[in-house]
Amino acid sequence: MSRLIVISNRVSRPNKSGNQGGLAVALAQALRESRGIWVGWSGEVTENFTGHIGFSEDEGVKTATIDLEEQDVDEYYNGYANKTLWPLFHFRIDLAEYARDFEGGYNRVNKRFADTTSPLIEPEDIIWVQDYHMIPLGQMLRDKGHQNRMGFFLHIPWPPTRLLVSLPHHTKLVQTLFAYDVIGFHTEEWLESFRHYVEREMNGTVDGDFVTLGDRTIQAIACPIGINAQEFSNAAVSDPAKEMFEKVRRSLQDRSMIVGVDRLDYSKGLEERFSGYSRFLKDHPEHHRKVVLTQIAPPSRGEVESYQHIRSTLDAIAGRINGEYSDVDWTPIRYVNQGYPRDKLAGIYRAARIGLVTPLRDGMNLVAKEYVAAQDPNDPGVLILSRFAGAATQLKDALLINPYSPEEMSDAITRALAMPLDERQRRWRSMMDCVEEQDISWWRRCFTERLIAARQEDSTAREQIETAH
């Protein structure tokens, strides 16, 4: 069996707490099966980059990490990845910052990953690069002579062509994707945007899953990521989850809870969510004192100015809403800037009558699937989901809304609170079937099996195209 080498910005070592994310669990399982290696940044900063690789093995998963210089982190991670690509790929061109230093640092760090990973690669290894931090890495490995099967998966949206062309050297960046054999996106929409760009801006051709640019044909597929549905359902009835469930229910005093769980990020639509909830309180005074919005929003990327701004803005909006509507024994918004272990989070989800997942744009959004998996089948809550989340293409029995419309959000909350049990059960069962069938293992198999077969399919497709011409 070929080894799998996963390369990503950060690695997640297995731990006994069971609080790893679903992606980490799926990749760890694949790495164990193939005796593979997970390569990434250690998260540590060194004064001078040496190329030293720190090897570790935890519960059968081997990791190889490198330290980066402070300038690398500023330009590659805080700069190009999170100030340029992240806002642009989430359709926030107004927040994207373009600087030569950022792009230079991004390419420099990708080259450092290529240089340090290259000696670890054996001829039969399969290489799987993860996410927007590492787009050009495949081309850099090809330049070093590696002919391995290589795949790339984008975990965030792919922007429309009209936005992507605002990126300096956009064609050069996209061209590096043709070093891979298979590239994956969460949804058909993101895939179609990629195809459109290649056809319109690069004069490439598309034939089903095969995309050709010059003499290079790759496969581009939609392959939505899932969660470990069974593990999360089990976590929801674990002792820590039950303890958290009871703690939350006692604090609510028979009130209905709406829950939102998001990183503190402008793509998550938190300002719009608070505005929609405020509109609900304004339009429905009969629900005052009967409902509470609990928003869990752990801080992220605090070094980036736009993230500092959103935190201060949300603090102000939450304070205004609570000031306007609170009573001495009721606060309409519980705004919490900390994270919780996955088992306790499952208990919080299970205690919530409504899951409010309203990103302005999201590659997938696994919180929506976690909320579904954590529900009591006999008395499930209702998921309100932004139609702009990748998950909306699968969870069609959620209440789908436009997060920019406070009225739609208010109406959806009202409908969810009044929804009869039989409808809640029917909607939940349909969504849970999808969450269970297309789980994290299905996603991993969907991509890696395509990658394993890629070379043969690529050769066959090329022969067919040449014959047709």
TAWOMO-V779200 format. One line per field, one symbol per residue. psi: psi as a letter, one per 40 degrees, with the letter a starting at -180 (. if undefined). burial: 1 if it has 9 or more other C-alpha atoms within 8 Angstrom, else 0. A space follows every 10 residues. Layout:
BEGIN
psi->???
burial->???
END
This chain:
BEGIN
psi->hiihhhhidi ihiiiedefi iddddddddd dddefahhha ieeihidhhe ehhhiihhfe hhihiiiiid ddddddcdcd deecddddef egddehhhhd dddddddddd ddddddddee hideihhhhh iedfdedddd dddeeheihh ihhheiihii ddddeehhfd dddddddedi dhiiididdd dddddddddd defiihgbeh hhhbehhihh ihghiaigdd dddddeeidd dddddddddd ddfeihhhhh hiighdeefd dddddddddd dddgeeeiee ihhhhhghii feehdddddd dddddddddd ddddeiidfh hdhhhhfiii iddddddddd ehdhhhgfid hhdcgedddd dddeihddgi ahhhhheeid ddedgeeihh iheehddddd dddddddehi dddddddddd dddddddgad dddddddddd ddeddddddd dddddddd.
burial->0011111111 1001100001 0101111101 1101111111 1100110010 1000000100 1111111111 0111111111 1111111111 1100110100 0111111111 1111111100 0000111111 1111111111 1100000111 1111111111 1011000001 0010011111 1111111001 1011111110 0101110001 1110001111 1111111110 0110111101 1111100110 0100111111 1111111111 1111111111 1000000110 1111111110 0001001101 1011001100 1100110000 1111110000 0111111111 1111111111 1111111111 1111100011 1111111111 1110111111 1110111111 1111010000 0001101111 1101110111 1111011001 1101100100 110000000
END
